[in-house]
Every structure is written in C-alpha cells, then in structure tokens.
Amino acid sequence: MKTNIMSAFFFWFPEHFLSIGNFLLTLIFVSFILRSKKPPGSTWAWLLFITVIPYVGIPFYLIFSGRKFRTKFQRKESLFEPKPKDGKGSMDSIERILANMGTPPARFNSEASVISSGIDAYNELTQLIESAKKDIYLTTFIFADDNVGRSLLELLKRKVEKGVSVRILLDSLGSIWGRTPSFKEFKNSGGKIGYFMPLIHLPFRGRSNLRNHRKIVIVDSEKSILGGMNIAKEYMGPTSNSDRWIDLGIKISGPSVHDLVSIFAKDWKFATKEDLKPLPPHVDAESGKHKLQIVASGPDVLGDPLYDSILTLIYKARKRIWVSTPYFIPDESLAKALQLASQRGIEVRILIPKKSNHFLADLARGTYMRQLDSSGCHISFLPKMIHAKAFLVDEDYALIGSANFDMRSLLYNFEIGTFITSKDGIRSLEDWFKRYLNETTEKLPRTSFWIDLAEGVGRVLGPLI
C-alpha cells in the first residue's frame, strides 16, 4: 500500500509542479506585457498567444516581441541630436515632432522627381550607377537572383573594376526570401557586401524579428534613389512586364542625400563593424526647388517618427487623406483617426490591391476595411498588385518611402521615408494617385459568418504578422 502511495505521489508531483510553474511563468509574462507600453492591438495579441499556448507563446515573445534596442551598441549611434521639446522657430508641428526624436531637419533647395514605373526605375538606377565616380552605397531588402538582379550586380561589378568603391547591404531575412545571386565575382573584384541582423548569430546581437526594410541607392554622396522597390523583376526591369507590380520611388539630389549617407553609414557599421569615411559638414545647396525631410524609423531611433507623424497629419487634415499601401493593417489608433477624419468631412481614400501577395495580410485587413467603409472612407481596390507606399495630406504633405501601412513597418522594421512639402512634389504624387484611383473599384468582398470569423481572428493576430 505504501509503495502505491509513493508511486502515485511521484507520478502526480512532476505534472502538478509543471502546471504551477506554467501558471507562474505565464503570470510573470502577462504582467511584463501589460507594463511594456506596447500598442493596444499588439498587447492583446501577445496576451492571447501566451495565455492560450504558453509553451509556444513565451518563447516566441522572447524572440520576436522586442522592438527597441536597449544597449548603446545595439541602438547604434544616434544620427542626430534631438531638439529641445519646447523648440521654437519656424518649424511646423510635424517638423517639431520629428526634431524631438532626432530626425534630420527639413532641407531646402533639393531636387526631387517621382519614379512611377518599373522601366523608369530600372533606367534611372542603371544611369545613376553608371554615373558613379567615387562610391556607391546600396541597401535593399531583396536582391533577387533573376535577370534584373544579375544585370545590376554585373553593372556594379564593372564599376568596382573601374575603381569605384561599392558597398551592398542586404537584410538577412530578405536574402533568404529573394534567393540572391552569387556575389563571389563581385567580392573577388573588390566589392563589399554586408548582411544585416543574421537570423542566427553568435554572439546574440539584436532581435531576429527586427528587419532592415530600407531601400536606398546613393552615388558619390550627391544623388540617391529610395522608395519601395526591391532589386527584382517584380519591381523593375528594362522592358514592360504585365506581371510587374505597381510601385513608387523618388530620385533626389542636394542636401538631403547627406542625411541618407549618414543613415547608411550607421547601418553599415552595425552590420559589418566598418566605419565609413565621414562626410564634410553639411552645407545647404544654393539651388533646387524642393523642401525635403528624410525620416529614418525603426528600433535604432527615439520614438516612432513615421507612425507619430502620420497619426498627427491625419488629425491635422482639412481636406483629404490619400494612402497607398500593399498591406493595410493599422492599429486601433490609426484606424480610429481615419474613421474620425471621414466623419468630419475629410476625403479618405485607401488604395490597396484587390489581392496582395500575402494571404494573411489580406485576412488581417478585412475588419479595418469594413470599419472604415462604414464610416464613409473610400477603400479603392486595384485589380493587380500594388506595392507603392505613399501618403498624401491636403496640399501640404507627401510621403514616399519603404514603410507599409502596418504595424510591422511603422513600429518594428528599420524603414526610410521622404516627406515632401513643396508644391511641385506634392502635385507629382497627386497625379500618380489620380492615375490609379481611376482604375479602381470600391466594392468590398462579400462577407459571411465564416469570413467574419476569419477576419476577426486576423484582426487579433494582425499586430504579430
């Protein structure tokens, strides 16, 4: 009898102990999440994940939840010193918000032109690379092993052989997705390549879920192209392609390029530990008709400059708010701001693909689309894939960059954007919007009990996508 009791105890105790340990561990992580000041949607998603499947949720939280670097090395060096919070002068409210986060100031006398087709993007990029005399800095999320990627890599290799210093910075996750070409000959010729945040790294530096989503090409620290286009045939090419996605870029020259060089230099040092030669002190150009402000957003900057400025502009809008994005997964604050804007008479248009290349993103956007549609917002569907990331408010602000209108881009990824406040630049983006808005439909997909249920689950999990 005694033996049976002891056997039952030793069988029961480990299982009971594990249950208690699981409860306490879950309680600790729930408490930590509630104190972490995450966006409400992200908070609820992680709470659900951890409480329902703690053995999976807790490890995932440890690996993927962080979004700001804490150590001095991980944060990298600050790009620009934050301005005093009570800063005065000629800055408007957006410039002041960005200045308080250490974002580069707005630069006058720049040149800028919108790149609105894949053929133009490829031609502009090849011409820009061909013009290089000293150095080329290129960072991209995807550098594909296709005819576009291989042709541009060959061009870069030839520039190296002519004495131009060429550095390519790739995101490690994007490199896996995009199946990069072989860089062996490029490196043998003297070209340099760096990989940002390896998925598996020793010693552990940063977090694997924080990706470098920036797309920038800089030549001789004088001219640059940035935007949403990766180096792949889906985005650009020398000839027309009916399967090519609709995307946007912007070519700039002048003082704003100086800020892009600084951003690239910090990213490059973080990935390779190599310091780039510092630029001479910034001097505003004497000619140029555009006023531009470069905005770097991500784990390495104070606050969330892209998110905060977009939210502020939605509340400031007087006439219109036009958004273009492939993946529309806002949080509750952005969705409510757009809803209130429409209810106070602002024209709100959301330009998205009828079907994107990510099923989960399409599922997660469903309830947000219906919420905004019921408030009078115009949800405009293009019949083909649109990858352009653009934001237009009134006749005052235009934003072109790499960030999607979702929480991964606005709060987690390393992103880059350009605010344009000059009339000509805003008019160019307005013309681009009008061109594609004329090709859209505004009929939302039919709903049913099961669709509502799936979209509801998608809304809960959206912050984790």
Buried (B, 14 or more C-beta within 10 A) or exposed (E): EEEEEEEEEEEEEEEEEEEEEEEEBBEEBBEEBEEEEBBEBBBBBBBBBBEEEBEEBBEBBEEBBBBBBEEEEBBBEEBBEBBEEEEEEEBEEBBBBBBBBBBBBBBBBBBBBBBBBBBBBBBBBBEBBEEBEEBBBBBBBBBBBBEBBBBBBEBBBBBBEEEBBBBBBBBBBBBEEBEBBEBEEBBEBEBBBBBBBBEEEEEEBBBBBBBBBBBBBBBBBBBBBBBBBBBBBBBBBEEEBEEBBBBBBBBBBBBBBBBBBBBBBBBBBBBBEEEBEEEEEEEEBEEBBBBBBBBBBBBBBBBBBBBBBBBBBBEBBEEBBBBBBBBBBBBBBBBBBBBBBBEEEBBBBBBBBBBBEEEBBBBBBBBBBBBBBEBBBBBBBBEBBBBBBBBBBBBBBBBBBBBBBBBBBBBBBBBBBBBBBBEEBBBBBBEBBEEBBEEBEEEEBEEEEEEEEBBEBBBBBBBBB
